[in-house]
Each structure stands twice: as structure tokens, then as C-alpha cells.
Amino acid sequence: MNDLLIMTPGPTEVSEEVRRAMSRKITNPDLDPEFFDFYLNVCNKLKKVVKTKNDMIIMSGEGILGLESACASLIENNDKVLVLDNGIFGKGFADFANLYGANVKRWEFPYDKAIDIKKLEKKLSKNNDFKFATFVHCETPTGIINPAEEICELLNNYNILSVVDSVSSIGGVEIDVDSWGIDIILGGSQKCLSVPPGLTFMSVSKTAWDVIKQRETAVKGYYTNLQHWQNWYQKKHFPYTQAISDIYALDAGLDKWLADKNVYTRHDKIAKAVRKALVKSGLKLYAENGHSNTVTAVKVPEKIEFQELNQHMTEKYNVMIAGSIGKFKNKLIRIGHMGENCYEEKIYRTLKAFDHSLRDLGYQLNYKLHKIFVEEIE
Ligand SMILES: *Cc1c(COP(=O)(O)O)cnc(C)c1O
């Protein structure tokens, strides 16, 4: 398993620098004053990634914890919450909002396309009395990127707070929280930043903080209650002991990310070449438009069983790609080309393994996937 290349859309490959950072000697994160400064500095690096001056919080737990905490902290009974749904994670927000007592309105859009701004604009013009709206920037299970800037502009026009799940886009796709006016953006360590799973982070706007501070009823949760994170630095107090080794890893991952001046063009170039290679060779992309630069989903070809393909590819070629989840299980194959995965050598090895595996199982491609990739990338 040592040699296995993990080309899934999270967790992604972790660099040696990051792994080494995790093995550093720890201190007591609740008592060592230097740790508070260190932690603040990591927050500042994250702010640079998403371009914001808003507060940044890092929590121990997976991306899902961030999504749930935003809902738990914003929602009071019967608050009207708009859930924009064009994918599995998008729809999932409705479950959290319901759990915390919201009056949820879920607007479903086609799952194989980015959210249509014109359609959204029309719906909002008739119905816009919402406390906040949720949507997913990159729908990881289907590889679709939504027009976050335009969606937030519409929401801001109606004074609807925005809660954006950018777990699989932060670091791989350019995001400008302050100029787009995102109230809460949610991220995770294990996707484009290529840090092991374990952390979620979010920026919180002043307006969102005011809503959280001024709520009339208590938040239904402790770990998910963002109120405990207000002024943590001034108070030199964390709501619970921080996962210090994970924070070390995130810091190292961010240093690597910040040093890479071509990060977005690299993602763009590689994603385009991957899509070209797949399509030219005869495979079918799932999405009609809005293809994400961080993950690509193709349909499982006829007469191929995803499980068999995946097992064959990991056992024979030492490369792991992903299937999908929910209703796309066994229907889509996904290649994660985000963060540390997003380098030509790794993609070449992946496409070659994918190409050979398909042929081994009797599926004939029009061209060699890896060859087309090389031609396209030049
Ligand atoms: C990965 C991911 C999450 C977080 O899921 P975990 O299972 O906690 O890692 C949330 N939203 C999106 C869009 C994701 O891709």
C-alpha cells in the first residue's frame, strides 16, 4: 500500500513537508501563549487563501463539522433558510437546517449543470424572505462548480446571508470572499490544501457574527456553537483543546500553497487536459457545464463494473481513484486533480493506469488517455 497513489477528490496526497510537520514536538495549546500567536498566524494564512479580512476559525473535525456548526449557530426555530440544491452536498444542507429547527425552502436545480443564475434570479425576485441561503461551490460527487460570485451578488441584493460550502474548491479555484460578499465560507484540510483529514475552517463576516451573537435562544450544541469562538485570541481561550499536530500540518500545507504562484493556472491547465483526454478517448463527462478544476466525474462506461475496475486499478497499478456517492454510486468515476494531486506526473500515472485498467477489463478506448493528456498539456 506504500506506493499507492491516492487520486481521489479528498483525501488527497500529502507532501513530505506536511507529514514532517505533524511529527513536531507539541506544546500545551491551552497554556502556551506562543501557541495562540501561532494559531492566529495560521488563520491569517487561510485568510490570504480566500482573500478576506473576516474572522477565521479552525475547528478540529471534518468538513461536515463546519457545515453543521454554521447551521447550528445561525438557526433559531422556524428561521427561513434557503437551500440551493444541485447536488448531493447541496441537498445535504437541508438535513442540517431541518435538524436545527429551520423552516427550509429547498430549490432544486438540475444536477448535471451549474446553478443557472437567470433561473435563480427569477425565483428570488418572487421569494426572498430568507435569513440565509446555503449552496455548494464545488459539488464534489459530480465535479460541478457553481458561479459563487454571481450567486452571492444576488443573495446580497436581497440581504440574505450566504453560507458557502467550498470544501473542495478552496485552494484549487480562485475565491474572493470579501469582494464576493460571502458571509460564511467553509473549508476542510484534506482537499485542495492537501493536509490530512481532521480540520475544518471557516471565515465569518461581521453581519454573520452579529446574527450569531444576537440570537434569542441558546445554540443547540456545544461543539458546534460558534459563539464560543468569539474573541478567542483576546481571551487567550479555546473552547476545547486544539489538535495541535493537525494545526502544524495545516501551517506547513499553507506555506507550500502560498509559495506556489501558479496554483490556479496549474489546476486550470491540468483539469482541461484531463477532460480533453477523457472525452477524446470516448468517455463521457457527467457534467454538461460548470466543470470543476479540482475534480472530474465521468460516467462508468457500459459493461464496466466500477468496483471491479477500482479494485483492478489499485491492485495492479497502485493508483486509487474514486467512485461517487448517493445516487451516483457505481455510475460515476472521479479523478481528484486538486492540491498535491494536481501535477503532471501524477495525472499521467493515473490516466495510464485508468487506460490500462479499462482495456484489461475489455473496454476499448479510442486513444491512449495518457498520450492525449501529454499532447494537451503542452
Ligand atoms: C469533502 C467535502 C465535505 C466534507 O466531507 P467530509 O466527509 O467531512 O470530508 C463537505 N462538502 C464538500 C463539497 C466536500 O467535498
The ligand as an SDF file (V2000), in Angstrom:
LIG
                    3D

 15 15  0  0  0  0  0  0  0  0999 V2000
  -15.3340   16.6250    1.3680 C   0  0  0  0  0  0  0  0  0  0  0  0
  -16.4920   17.5290    1.3900 C   0  0  0  0  0  0  0  0  0  0  0  0
  -17.1370   17.8670    2.5820 C   0  0  0  0  0  0  0  0  0  0  0  0
  -16.7140   17.3300    3.8930 C   0  0  0  0  0  0  0  0  0  0  0  0
  -16.9850   15.9770    3.9500 O   0  0  0  0  0  0  0  0  0  0  0  0
  -16.1510   15.0640    4.9360 P   0  0  0  0  0  0  0  0  0  0  0  0
  -16.7630   13.7240    4.7620 O   0  0  0  0  0  0  0  0  0  0  0  0
  -16.3390   15.6240    6.2860 O   0  0  0  0  0  0  0  0  0  0  0  0
  -14.7670   15.1330    4.4790 O   0  0  0  0  0  0  0  0  0  0  0  0
  -18.1740   18.7600    2.5330 C   0  0  0  0  0  0  0  0  0  0  0  0
  -18.5810   19.2970    1.3800 N   0  0  0  0  0  0  0  0  0  0  0  0
  -17.9880   19.0090    0.2160 C   0  0  0  0  0  0  0  0  0  0  0  0
  -18.4850   19.6540   -1.0240 C   0  0  0  0  0  0  0  0  0  0  0  0
  -16.9300   18.1090    0.1850 C   0  0  0  0  0  0  0  0  0  0  0  0
  -16.3240   17.8230   -0.9830 O   0  0  0  0  0  0  0  0  0  0  0  0
  1  2  1  0
  2  3  1  0
  2 14  2  0
  3  4  1  0
  3 10  2  0
  4  5  1  0
  5  6  1  0
  6  7  2  0
  6  8  1  0
  6  9  1  0
 10 11  1  0
 11 12  2  0
 12 13  1  0
 12 14  1  0
 14 15  1  0
M  END
$$$$
